[in-house]
Amino acid sequence: MADQNAQQKVGVLLGVGIFLLPIVFVWALLRRGHSTLARALGFGWLALGIVVVFAASQSNPSPSRDPVSIEVAEEVSSAPTRTAYVEPLETEERSAPDGPVVNRIYRGQRLDIYAVEGDWARVTAPNLDPRWVRLSHLTDTMPAEGDRSATASDPRLAALPGVGDYGHTEADVEALRAGALQLLNSGQCTRIDDANKSVNVAGVYFINCGENTNRFFRMQDGEPRFCGRSADAC
């Protein structure tokens, strides 16, 4: 009788293991010496745990996306629906309609439109970060070329932008003209290949004389003051 009772006992450690992690420890009950009752209780506990886990997974499905995001995403074409150009001198790209500004774009820049929502046009493909531009700031035709009267008299300055080109104001064009003429007249450059505003540092311009690097400058007291080959140096 004592031997029979000993065979029916489940050790404390095994019992705790079966209670906490039945999927691992319940199989030990299959060894000789454990009673049918112990096995029934152990595997019954395992079955109950499986049922509870399955029921919990069915009652808590993965959260759905925000309805607004779904609506926008479904309307975004995989290919651009039309091409447009920036009409004002400068406008913003935003991460969502009326959302935070993420970039500035300028007159004449060409954009592909993938979706329209109210007065907003998405100008990035579905696989890229969304960028939205006001539809009223876009036009189907390329805006007229900017005023180049400030540089037209000198063929060496043909590479300089005109007023209105990519957001350049009259002050911007005058600054670029002054910087280019200083380099040309001093003999530091023999030609001008490119001239523009720095996109990283406000109030800084650059001139490229056909070299691998640009020459950056600021306007001080009406004169260009060249800083070096980096906008940060200005």
C-alpha positions in Angstrom: 0.0 0.0 0.0 2.9 2.3 0.8 4.5 1.6 -2.5 1.3 2.4 -4.3 0.9 5.7 -2.6 4.5 6.7 -3.4 4.0 6.0 -7.0 1.0 8.4 -7.2 2.8 11.4 -5.7 4.0 14.3 -7.9 7.1 16.1 -6.6 6.8 19.7 -5.5 9.2 21.0 -8.2 7.5 19.0 -10.9 4.1 20.2 -9.8 5.2 23.8 -9.8 6.8 23.3 -13.3 3.5 21.8 -14.6 1.5 24.7 -13.2 3.7 27.4 -14.6 4.9 25.9 -17.8 2.8 22.8 -18.6 3.9 22.6 -22.2 7.4 21.7 -21.0 6.9 19.7 -17.8 3.7 17.8 -18.2 5.4 15.2 -20.3 7.2 14.0 -17.2 4.0 12.4 -16.1 4.3 9.8 -18.8 7.1 8.2 -17.0 6.4 5.0 -15.0 5.1 5.5 -11.5 2.7 8.4 -12.0 -1.0 7.6 -11.6 -3.7 8.0 -14.3 -5.3 10.7 -12.2 -2.0 12.8 -12.1 -1.7 12.4 -15.8 -5.3 13.4 -16.4 -4.9 16.5 -14.3 -1.6 17.5 -15.8 -2.7 17.1 -19.5 -6.0 18.7 -18.7 -4.2 21.7 -17.3 -2.2 21.9 -20.5 -5.3 21.6 -22.7 -7.0 24.4 -20.7 -3.9 26.6 -21.1 -4.0 26.1 -24.9 -7.7 26.9 -25.1 -7.2 30.2 -23.1 -4.3 31.3 -25.2 -6.2 30.6 -28.4 -9.3 32.4 -27.2 -7.2 35.5 -26.2 -5.5 35.7 -29.6 -8.9 35.6 -31.3 -10.4 38.3 -29.1 -7.4 40.7 -29.5 -6.7 40.9 -33.3 -3.8 43.2 -34.4 -4.8 46.8 -34.3 -6.1 48.3 -37.5 -4.5 51.3 -39.2 -5.9 54.7 -38.7 -9.0 55.1 -41.0 -7.7 58.4 -42.4 -4.3 56.8 -43.3 -6.2 53.9 -44.9 -8.3 56.2 -47.0 -5.3 58.2 -48.2 -3.2 55.1 -48.9 -5.9 53.5 -51.0 -6.1 56.7 -53.2 -2.3 56.8 -53.9 -1.6 55.6 -57.4 1.4 53.4 -58.0 2.2 55.6 -61.0 1.9 59.4 -61.3 -1.5 60.6 -62.6 -0.1 63.9 -63.9 2.9 66.2 -63.9 2.8 69.7 -62.5 5.2 72.6 -61.8 5.7 74.9 -58.8 4.2 78.3 -59.7 5.1 80.6 -56.7 8.7 81.6 -56.0 8.7 79.3 -53.0 6.4 76.9 -51.3 6.5 74.0 -48.8 6.3 70.2 -48.9 4.5 68.8 -45.9 4.4 65.3 -44.4 0.6 65.3 -44.6 -2.1 67.8 -45.7 -1.7 70.8 -43.3 1.1 68.7 -41.6 4.6 69.8 -40.6 6.9 71.3 -43.2 9.6 68.9 -44.4 11.1 70.7 -47.4 11.0 73.8 -49.4 10.6 73.8 -53.2 10.9 76.6 -55.8 9.3 78.0 -58.9 9.7 75.9 -61.9 10.4 72.6 -60.1 8.7 69.7 -61.8 6.6 67.3 -59.6 4.7 64.1 -60.2 1.3 63.9 -58.6 0.2 60.5 -57.2 -2.9 61.5 -55.2 -5.2 64.5 -54.5 -7.0 65.3 -51.3 -8.9 68.6 -51.2 -6.4 71.4 -52.0 -3.4 69.0 -51.5 -1.4 66.9 -53.9 0.8 64.0 -52.9 4.1 64.3 -54.9 5.9 61.1 -53.7 5.3 57.5 -54.7 3.6 55.1 -52.3 6.9 53.5 -51.4 8.4 56.8 -50.3 7.8 59.1 -47.3 4.6 61.1 -48.1 5.1 64.7 -49.2 2.1 67.0 -49.9 2.0 70.3 -51.7 -0.9 72.7 -52.0 -2.6 72.1 -55.3 -3.2 75.8 -55.8 0.6 76.3 -55.9 1.0 74.0 -58.9 0.4 74.6 -62.5 0.2 72.2 -65.5 2.5 74.3 -67.6 6.1 75.3 -67.0 6.1 78.9 -65.6 7.8 81.6 -67.7 11.5 81.8 -67.3 12.7 84.3 -64.8 13.9 87.8 -65.6 17.5 87.6 -66.7 18.0 91.3 -67.4 20.6 91.5 -64.6 22.9 89.0 -66.3 21.9 89.2 -70.0 24.5 91.8 -70.9 27.4 89.6 -70.0 27.6 86.2 -71.7 30.0 84.9 -69.0 27.0 85.0 -66.6 24.7 82.9 -68.7 24.7 80.1 -66.1 23.3 82.3 -63.4 19.5 81.9 -62.6 17.0 84.6 -63.4 14.6 86.3 -61.0 11.9 83.8 -60.1 13.9 80.7 -61.2 13.7 78.1 -58.4 12.7 80.8 -55.9 15.5 83.3 -56.6 14.6 86.9 -55.7 16.1 89.9 -57.3 18.4 90.3 -54.3 19.5 86.6 -54.8 20.3 87.2 -58.5 22.2 90.4 -57.7 24.3 88.6 -55.0 25.2 85.8 -57.4 26.0 88.3 -60.1 28.4 90.2 -57.8 30.0 87.0 -56.6 30.5 85.7 -60.1 32.0 89.0 -61.4 34.4 89.1 -58.5 35.8 85.7 -59.3 35.9 86.4 -63.1 37.4 89.9 -62.9 40.1 88.7 -60.3 41.1 85.9 -62.6 40.2 83.2 -60.0 37.7 81.8 -62.5 37.6 81.8 -66.2 34.0 80.6 -66.5 30.9 80.1 -64.4 29.2 76.7 -64.6 26.7 77.0 -61.8 25.5 79.5 -59.2 22.8 79.0 -56.5 21.7 79.5 -52.9 22.9 77.1 -50.3 20.2 74.7 -49.2 21.8 74.2 -45.8 22.8 77.6 -44.6 20.5 80.7 -45.0 22.0 83.7 -46.6 24.9 81.8 -48.2 25.4 81.4 -51.9 27.8 79.4 -54.0 29.6 79.7 -57.4 31.0 76.8 -59.4 33.8 77.6 -61.9 34.0 74.1 -63.4 35.7 72.6 -60.4 34.9 69.6 -58.2 33.9 71.9 -55.3 31.9 75.1 -55.0 33.0 78.5 -53.7 30.7 79.8 -50.9 30.1 83.4 -49.9 27.9 85.8 -48.1 27.0 89.4 -48.9 28.5 91.9 -46.4 28.1 95.6 -46.9 27.0 95.1 -50.4 30.1 93.0 -51.4 30.6 89.3 -51.7 32.8 87.8 -48.9 34.0 84.3 -49.9 34.2 81.9 -47.0 35.8 78.8 -48.6 34.6 75.5 -50.0 32.0 74.8 -47.4 28.7 76.6 -46.5 29.4 76.0 -42.8 32.5 78.1 -43.1 30.3 81.1 -43.7 
